[in-house]
Every structure is written in structure tokens, then in C-alpha cells.
Amino acid sequence: MNYCGIPKKYSSSDTAEIVVLPVPYDGTSTWIKGADKGPAAILAASANMELYDTETNSEVYKVGIYTAKPVWEKSSPEKMVNAVYNRAKRYLSKNKFMVTLGGEHSVSIGAIKAYAGKYKNLTVLQLDAHSDLRQEYEGGKYNHACVMARVKEMLPIVQAGIRSMDAEEKKYINPSTLFLAERIIKDPDWINNVIDCLTENVYITIDLDVFDPSQMPSTGTPEPGGLLWYDVLKLIRKVNKRCNILGFDVVELCPNLYNKAPDFLAAKLIYKILSYRFI
């Protein structure tokens, strides 16, 4: 299924500027399972969106959005990361703008590794409920709880929306680039303060549990007190104005058969970011 259900004229791998890479992997999640079904749910929901964006007065699908074949590697998290890295590296060599769809958050490691190898002066902006800075968890270094520890080994990170972490993670935190949810709610200038920490080039990794569960209940580890739809859009819109967004991922959707609204939120979020980036 193509993202947005767009016709071949706008979804050819040769001419599209944007590549959507689904990674239906859920090998290390530790509570609610189902993130492997997230990419398919996002693609299905996207087919029901209006493709005219009222805010930007644009139809971003016309720059071309190619939906790649999913990365099906599931034998181990390390092999999955390597498979994502190889696919992402191939698309980046063709100067495509990549959107990676998880799956659990560990799928981001491979995509970010490909970006780290191609671009200079790059920072990763993490929007998430959890700091994900455990050095190892349940015997693995590529667990979803370790994703930002692995990313931090490659690139500088800025973390926003965080409201849950283990005590051992505190020693790996940089307080100047950590924007806890409780800090955000008290700081009317929090978005500018986040952007001041970024470099010229930015990759955004979005764990959907950054949103408050009232808007995004369909995640593996929901946390109360999250950001709201317009908070996230305002941040990304301003990041796009001051920095060069090179790519992003959206992860950790655990679709609920009886509530499709979160699937649609994820699909629409992707379209909004692309609309900002390509207007």
C-alpha cells in the first residue's frame, strides 16, 4: 500500500523526492506488543486523508512520495538495525528525503546511522516520553529502551517531552539539552530554547508516546502529561524555519482495532511535517 494512496504518477521510486520506509519490527518491546503492526496501520489511515493541507496551502504529495517495500528482518535487533541501515544508505545515496515508519523505537538506530554517515553538523531531535538512555536492557544493547544511548554514540541529541526515565539514566543526561515535560509546561519560550540547542542540520525521531495519552493512547508504554497536537506541530514548524530537516521517523504506534483515531494522527503528522519541509 502506498502512503496517501497516491497514483503512480506521484509514487514512482525514480522521480519521488520522498521515500517512506516501513519497518514492522517489535522484537524488544517490554509491555504492550503490536508496534510491528504500526506501519501498515499508518499507511491504511493515510489513504483516508485529504491531500490538500489548509495550513500551508499546499499538496505536498505532488513532489512525489515513494513507499518502499518493508524491511522484514526479524531474526535479531542487531540484524534488523543493519538491514535498516543498508536500505536507508541506499536511498540517501540517491538524495532522497526519508521517512522511516516503526515498529518499535529501535528501528530508528539504523536510519540515523545512515544519516550520520552522510551529513555533517547534524543533531538528532528526540520527541519522546522516555529518555531511552539505558546502556543495555534485558541483555541487549539494541533494545527499544537503549535507542538514544546508541544514537548518542553517533551524534549529539536534544530531548523534548521526556517524563519517564530510570535513575541509572541520569548520568547520561545532558541537562542543557533535556526538556522535560514538566519544564516545558512552565516555560513559554521552550520551543526557542529547544531550537537554540540544534545545529544547522536536524533529524527528528518521534516516539508517538510523546503525545498525551488522551490524544495518542495506542502506544506500547503510554505516559500521562504529554504534549498535544498543536504543541508538536508548532515546534516542528519552527524547527523547519530555522534548521534544515533532513529526515525523520515516526515509531511506536500499537494500533487498536476499535480506535482508528491514533492511526490517523500518526499518518497526518507525517503529512504535516512533509508539508512544512517542502512548501
C-alpha positions as CSV (number, residue, x, y, z in Angstrom):
1,M,0.0,0.0,0.0
2,N,1.3,3.5,-0.9
3,Y,1.4,6.2,1.7
4,C,-1.6,8.5,1.0
5,G,-2.9,6.1,-1.7
6,I,-1.5,8.4,-4.3
7,P,-1.3,7.3,-8.0
8,K,1.8,6.0,-9.7
9,K,2.4,9.4,-11.3
10,Y,3.4,10.7,-7.8
11,S,4.7,7.5,-6.2
12,S,7.5,6.3,-8.6
13,S,10.8,5.4,-7.0
14,D,12.7,7.1,-9.8
15,T,11.0,10.5,-9.6
16,A,9.8,10.9,-6.0
17,E,11.7,13.2,-3.7
18,I,10.5,11.4,-0.6
19,V,10.8,7.7,0.4
20,V,8.7,6.2,3.1
21,L,10.4,3.1,4.6
22,P,8.2,0.8,6.7
23,V,9.9,-1.3,9.4
24,P,7.4,-3.6,11.0
25,Y,9.6,-4.8,13.9
26,D,8.6,-5.4,17.5
27,G,11.3,-7.7,18.9
28,T,12.3,-6.0,22.1
29,S,9.2,-4.1,23.4
30,T,8.6,-4.9,27.0
31,W,4.9,-4.1,27.7
32,I,2.2,-3.7,25.1
33,K,3.0,-5.6,21.9
34,G,1.8,-4.6,18.5
35,A,4.2,-2.0,17.2
36,D,5.0,-4.3,14.3
37,K,1.5,-3.6,13.0
38,G,2.1,0.2,13.2
39,P,3.5,0.8,9.7
40,A,0.6,-0.9,8.0
41,A,-2.0,0.9,10.2
42,I,-0.4,4.3,9.3
43,L,-0.4,3.5,5.6
44,A,-4.0,2.4,5.8
45,A,-5.1,5.5,7.6
46,S,-3.1,7.8,5.3
47,A,-5.3,6.6,2.3
48,N,-8.2,8.4,4.0
49,M,-6.6,11.8,4.4
50,E,-7.4,14.9,2.4
51,L,-4.2,15.7,0.5
52,Y,-4.6,19.5,0.5
53,D,-3.1,21.0,3.6
54,T,-5.0,24.0,4.7
55,E,-2.3,25.5,6.9
56,T,0.4,25.6,4.2
57,N,-1.9,25.9,1.2
58,S,-0.1,23.0,-0.4
59,E,-0.3,19.5,-1.8
60,V,3.0,18.0,-0.8
61,Y,2.3,14.6,-2.4
62,K,3.0,16.2,-5.7
63,V,6.7,16.3,-5.0
64,G,6.5,12.5,-5.1
65,I,6.2,10.1,-2.3
66,Y,7.5,6.5,-2.9
67,T,6.6,3.8,-0.4
68,A,9.4,1.3,-0.2
69,K,9.0,-2.4,0.5
70,P,9.1,-3.1,4.2
71,V,12.3,-4.2,6.0
72,W,11.2,-7.6,7.2
73,E,14.4,-8.6,9.1
74,K,13.3,-10.0,12.5
75,S,15.9,-12.6,13.4
76,S,17.6,-10.2,15.9
77,P,17.6,-6.5,16.8
78,E,21.2,-6.2,15.6
79,K,20.4,-7.7,12.2
80,M,17.3,-5.5,11.9
81,V,19.3,-2.3,12.6
82,N,21.8,-3.3,10.0
83,A,19.1,-4.1,7.4
84,V,17.5,-0.7,8.0
85,Y,20.9,1.0,7.8
86,N,21.6,-0.7,4.4
87,R,18.3,0.3,3.0
88,A,18.5,3.9,4.3
89,K,22.0,4.3,3.0
90,R,20.8,3.2,-0.5
91,Y,18.1,5.8,-0.6
92,L,20.3,8.6,0.9
93,S,22.9,7.9,-1.8
94,K,20.1,8.9,-4.3
95,N,19.5,12.1,-2.3
96,K,16.0,11.0,-1.2
97,F,14.3,12.5,1.9
98,M,13.5,9.6,4.1
99,V,10.6,8.9,6.5
100,T,11.1,5.7,8.5
101,L,8.0,4.1,10.0
102,G,8.2,1.9,13.0
103,G,7.8,-0.5,14.6
104,E,9.4,-0.1,17.9
105,H,11.9,2.7,18.5
106,S,15.0,0.6,17.9
107,V,14.3,0.8,14.2
108,S,15.5,4.4,14.3
109,I,19.1,3.4,15.0
110,G,19.7,2.1,11.5
111,A,18.2,5.1,9.8
112,I,20.1,7.6,12.0
113,K,23.4,5.7,11.4
114,A,22.9,6.2,7.6
115,Y,22.3,9.9,8.1
116,A,25.3,10.2,10.4
117,G,27.5,8.7,7.7
118,K,26.2,11.2,5.0
119,Y,25.7,14.5,6.7
120,K,27.8,16.9,8.8
121,N,26.7,19.3,11.5
122,L,23.8,17.1,12.3
123,T,21.7,16.9,15.5
124,V,19.0,14.4,16.4
125,L,15.9,15.9,18.0
126,Q,14.1,13.3,20.0
127,L,10.4,13.8,20.8
128,D,9.5,11.1,23.4
129,A,8.0,10.3,26.8
130,H,11.1,8.3,27.7
131,S,14.8,9.2,27.7
132,D,15.8,5.8,26.2
133,L,19.3,6.1,27.5
134,R,19.8,2.8,29.1
135,Q,23.2,1.4,28.0
136,E,21.8,-2.1,28.0
137,Y,18.4,-3.6,28.8
138,E,17.3,-7.2,29.2
139,G,20.7,-8.3,27.9
140,G,20.7,-6.3,24.7
141,K,22.2,-3.0,23.6
142,Y,19.7,-2.6,20.8
143,N,16.6,-2.8,23.0
144,H,14.0,0.0,22.5
145,A,15.0,1.3,25.9
146,C,18.6,1.9,24.6
147,V,17.9,3.6,21.3
148,M,19.2,7.1,22.3
149,A,22.2,5.6,24.0
150,R,23.2,4.2,20.6
151,V,22.3,7.4,18.8
152,K,24.3,9.5,21.3
153,E,27.4,7.4,20.3
154,M,27.0,8.8,16.8
155,L,25.5,12.3,17.1
156,P,24.5,15.0,19.6
157,I,21.0,14.7,20.8
158,V,18.3,17.1,22.1
159,Q,15.4,15.5,24.0
160,A,11.9,17.1,24.4
161,G,8.8,15.9,26.1
162,I,10.6,13.4,28.4
163,R,8.7,12.5,31.5
164,S,10.0,9.0,32.4
165,M,13.4,7.5,33.0
166,D,15.3,5.1,35.2
167,A,17.6,6.5,37.8
168,E,20.7,5.0,36.1
169,E,20.0,7.1,33.0
170,K,20.6,10.3,34.9
171,K,24.3,10.1,34.5
172,Y,24.0,10.0,30.7
173,I,21.6,13.0,30.6
174,N,22.8,16.4,29.4
175,P,20.7,18.8,31.4
176,S,21.1,21.7,28.9
177,T,19.6,19.7,26.1
178,L,16.9,17.9,28.1
179,F,13.4,19.4,28.0
180,L,11.3,17.6,30.5
181,A,7.6,17.8,30.1
182,E,7.3,19.5,33.5
183,R,9.9,22.0,32.4
184,I,8.0,22.7,29.1
185,I,4.7,23.4,30.7
186,K,6.3,26.1,32.8
187,D,8.3,27.8,30.1
188,P,6.5,29.8,27.4
189,D,9.7,30.1,25.4
190,W,10.5,26.4,25.5
191,I,10.4,25.9,21.7
192,N,13.0,28.6,21.0
193,N,15.2,27.1,23.8
194,V,15.0,23.7,22.1
195,I,15.9,25.2,18.7
196,D,18.9,27.1,20.2
197,C,20.4,23.7,21.1
198,L,20.1,22.4,17.5
199,T,22.7,22.6,14.7
200,E,22.1,23.6,11.1
201,N,21.0,20.1,10.1
202,V,18.4,18.1,12.1
203,Y,17.0,14.6,12.1
204,I,13.8,14.2,14.1
205,T,12.9,10.9,15.8
206,I,9.3,10.9,17.1
207,D,8.1,8.2,19.5
208,L,4.3,8.7,19.4
209,D,4.2,8.4,23.2
210,V,5.5,12.0,23.3
211,F,1.8,12.9,22.9
212,D,-0.5,12.8,25.8
213,P,-2.5,9.5,26.0
214,S,-5.7,11.5,25.6
215,Q,-4.7,12.0,22.0
216,M,-2.4,9.0,21.5
217,P,-3.4,6.0,23.6
218,S,-2.2,3.5,21.1
219,T,1.4,3.1,22.2
220,G,3.4,0.4,23.9
221,T,4.2,2.5,27.0
222,P,1.8,5.4,27.4
223,E,2.7,8.1,29.9
224,P,0.4,10.8,31.3
225,G,1.3,14.5,30.9
226,G,2.4,14.5,27.3
227,L,2.5,17.1,24.6
228,L,-0.6,17.9,22.5
229,W,-1.1,18.1,18.7
230,Y,-0.5,21.8,18.3
231,D,2.5,21.8,20.7
232,V,4.3,19.3,18.5
233,L,3.3,21.0,15.2
234,K,4.4,24.4,16.5
235,L,7.8,23.0,17.5
236,I,8.4,21.2,14.2
237,R,7.2,24.2,12.2
238,K,9.7,26.5,13.9
239,V,12.5,23.9,13.7
240,N,11.9,23.8,9.9
241,K,12.2,27.6,9.7
242,R,15.5,27.8,11.5
243,C,17.1,24.5,10.6
244,N,17.4,22.0,7.7
245,I,15.3,19.0,8.5
246,L,16.9,16.1,6.6
247,G,14.7,13.3,7.6
248,F,12.6,11.8,10.4
249,D,11.0,8.7,11.8
250,V,7.6,8.0,13.5
251,V,7.6,5.0,15.7
252,E,5.8,3.0,18.5
253,L,2.2,3.0,17.1
254,C,0.4,0.0,18.6
255,P,-2.8,0.1,16.6
256,N,-6.1,-0.6,18.3
257,L,-8.7,-2.4,16.2
258,Y,-11.5,-0.3,17.8
259,N,-10.0,3.1,17.8
260,K,-8.5,4.3,14.5
261,A,-8.0,8.0,15.5
262,P,-4.4,7.4,16.7
263,D,-3.5,5.7,13.4
264,F,-4.9,8.8,11.6
265,L,-3.0,11.1,13.9
266,A,0.3,9.4,13.0
267,A,-0.5,9.5,9.3
268,K,-1.5,13.1,9.4
269,L,1.6,14.1,11.5
270,I,3.8,12.7,8.8
271,Y,1.9,14.7,6.1
272,K,2.1,17.9,8.2
273,I,5.9,17.6,8.6
274,L,6.4,16.9,4.9
275,S,4.1,19.9,4.1
276,Y,6.3,22.2,6.3
277,R,9.5,20.8,4.8
278,F,8.6,21.0,1.1
279,I,6.5,24.2,0.9
